[in-house]
C-alpha cells in the first residue's frame, strides 16, 4: 500500500467486515494503529505519519504467542541479567 487513499479503503473494508477497529496513537513515534480480531487472526493496519509509511500485518495468534515464548526462552543469559538489573534500578 502506497497512498493514503489505499489506506483509507483498507480501513473502510476491514471496518465493514470486522466492525469498528480498536485504535491507538503514539505521540512519540506519530503512529496511528488500527486493530481488528477475527477468531485467532489479528489484523493490524498502521500509519506512520513521520515517514508517510503504511503497514499491514496479519497475525495467527496461537503461532505468534508460541514464537514470542520461544524468543523469550532463547534470550542469552547475559542479556536477561542486564535487563533484570536495569529493572531493579528503575524508580
C-alpha positions in Angstrom: 0.0 0.0 0.0 1.5 3.3 -1.1 -1.2 6.0 -0.7 -3.4 7.5 1.9 -6.4 6.6 -0.3 -5.4 2.9 -0.3 -5.0 3.0 3.5 -8.5 4.6 3.9 -10.0 1.9 1.6 -8.5 -0.9 3.5 -9.6 0.6 6.8 -13.1 1.0 5.5 -13.2 -2.6 4.2 -11.9 -4.0 7.5 -14.4 -1.9 9.5 -17.2 -3.2 7.3 -16.1 -6.8 7.6 -14.9 -7.0 11.3 -16.5 -4.0 13.0 -15.0 -0.7 14.2 -11.3 -1.0 14.8 -9.6 -0.5 18.1 -7.2 2.3 17.6 -4.3 4.0 19.3 -2.0 6.8 18.5 1.6 7.0 19.8 2.6 10.7 20.0 6.3 9.9 20.2 6.5 7.8 17.0 3.5 9.5 15.4 1.9 6.2 14.6 -1.8 5.5 14.2 -2.6 1.9 14.7 -5.9 0.1 14.0 -6.6 -3.4 15.2 -9.2 -6.0 14.3 -9.7 -9.6 15.5 -11.4 -12.4 13.8 -11.1 -15.6 15.7 -7.4 -16.5 16.0 -6.4 -13.9 13.4 -5.4 -10.4 14.4 -5.1 -7.7 11.8 -3.1 -4.5 12.3 -3.1 -1.5 10.0 -0.5 1.1 10.8 0.1 4.7 9.5 3.4 6.2 10.4 2.9 9.9 10.0 6.6 10.9 10.5 7.7 8.9 7.4 4.5 8.6 5.4 4.7 4.8 5.5 1.8 2.4 5.8 1.9 -1.1 7.1 -0.5 -4.1 7.1 0.1 -7.2 9.2 -1.9 -10.4 9.8 -1.1 -12.5 12.9 -2.2 -16.0 13.7 -2.5 -15.7 17.5 -1.6 -19.2 18.5 1.5 -19.2 16.4 2.6 -15.7 17.3 2.2 -16.4 21.1 4.3 -19.6 20.7 7.0 -17.8 18.7 7.2 -15.0 21.3 7.6 -17.5 24.1 10.4 -19.3 22.2 12.1 -15.9 21.6 12.0 -15.2 25.3 13.4 -18.6 26.1 16.3 -18.1 23.7 17.5 -14.8 25.2 21.1 -15.2 26.2 21.5 -15.2 30.0 23.8 -12.1 30.0 21.2 -10.0 28.2 18.4 -11.3 30.5 20.5 -10.5 33.6 21.3 -7.0 32.3 17.6 -6.4 31.7 16.7 -7.6 35.2 19.4 -5.3 36.7 18.1 -2.3 34.8 14.5 -3.0 36.0 15.6 -3.2 39.7 17.3 0.2 39.3 14.2 1.8 37.9 12.5 4.3 40.2 
